[in-house]
């Protein structure tokens, strides 16, 4: 009888990277420490939805303090930027085996149509989720023009 093994491509890739690091004595440009993934570039995930009245932008910013987030709307470009701090202090006699939680600066920018009302943007931040409600400018209803006959 043949034993079945479950193939995990992610574990295989991790093993390959570890072998590369051991063979070359250096990682793949991740701050010089092969087990420190925390300083890699990070961009928060964002959803953008639209309905008849507004745009809704939702950004996942886990572990980021509200005071470390900057939201700007300039000439139709929405920018979300900030910094995530992670306490990296370890106790005496503690050995850090792996660090994967991101820390550092981040930034995302999106072009929005000119039909938005920049003065009425509403931002809410709860449980690591930033939600922006960006209303559209109320458009004038089309005017019907009567055609006269002569």
C-alpha positions, 0 to 999 in steps of 0.5 A: 500500500502506498502512503499519500502525502499532502503537498503544501506548495507554500511550505515547499517555497519556504523550504527553498528560500531557507535553503537559498539563505543558508547557501548564500549566507543572505536573504532576498533583500529583507532587511538582512534577516531571513526571518524578519519579514516585518520591514517588507513593503506593505499596502493595506487592502482596500475595497471601493464601492459606488452607488447612486449617492456616494462612493464607499472606501474601506481599508483594512489597517489592523494594528494601526492607531487612528493618530497614525493615519492620514487621509487626504483628498486633493484634486480628485486623488484620495490618499491614505497613508500612515505608519504602523508601529509594532513593539519589537522589544523582547524580554531578556533571554528571549529569542525571536524566531520569526517576525512577520507582522509589518511595521513602517510606513504605508501609502495608497492613492486612488483617482476619483471622478470629479462628481464627488463632493470633497467638502462632505467626506465622512471618515470612520475608524473602528476595529482596524477598519477605515471607512470613508463615505464620499458623497457625489455632487447632486446633479441637476435633473435633465431639463425637458425642452418643448419643441414648438411647431410653426 
